[in-house]
Amino acid sequence: MFYPVLGLLTLRFGITFVMSSPALRSLRHADARTLRGIFIAGVLLGIFLSETFGVLLRHASNAAFD
C-alpha cells in the first residue's frame, strides 16, 4: 500500500496540531518574541517539507554524483 508523502505529513502535523490546540489558547495575547518563535518554527517546517520531497524525488546514486 502506498500513501503519498504530503498526505502523510499533513496527517502527522494535523494530529499534532489538534492534540496541542488547547495549549495554543494563550497565543491570543502573544508578544513579538513569541510570534518570532512561531515564525522560526514555520520556517523549520518548510525546510523539513523540502528535505522530505528532496529525498522522495532524488535517487541516492544521482545525489552522490551531483
N, C-alpha and C positions, 0 to 999 in steps of 0.2 A: 504494500500500500504506500502511495506517495502523497504527501501533504506539502503544499507549496511553502517555501521559506517565509514569505511575507505573512501568510496566514498563520503560521506557527508563531512567529514573533508577535503578531497582533494579539493572538490568543494569550501568549505568555505575559505581555505587558498589560493587556486588558484585565486579566485576572489580578495582577499585582495592583493595578490602579483601584479596582473595586475593593480589594482587601484593605488597602491603605487609605481609602477615601474618608473614613471617619477622622483620621489624623489630619486631613487637609483642611478641615474647617477653620483652623487657626490662621490659614493663609489669607483670609479676608482682610485682615489688618496687617499685612506683611509690610516690612520696611524695605528699603532699597537693597540692603545687604542680603536679605532673604531672597528677593527676586533675582539678584545676580547669581546666587547659588542655584536657583531653579533654572536659569538660563544656561549655566555651565552644565548642569545635568542633561538638559535638552541637547546641547552640542555633543556631549558624550554619547547620547543615544543615537544621534545622527552618525557619528563615527562608527559605532557598533553596527548599525544597519549597513553602512558602506562596506565595512570589513566582511560582514556576512555575505553580502551579494558578491563581493570580490572572490571569496572562497568558492562560492557556488558557481560562478561563471568562468573561473580560471582553473586550468589543469596544472597539477604540480610540475609536470615536465616543462610546460611553457613558462611558468613562473621562474623556474630555476635558470633558464637561459636568456631571459629578458633583462 
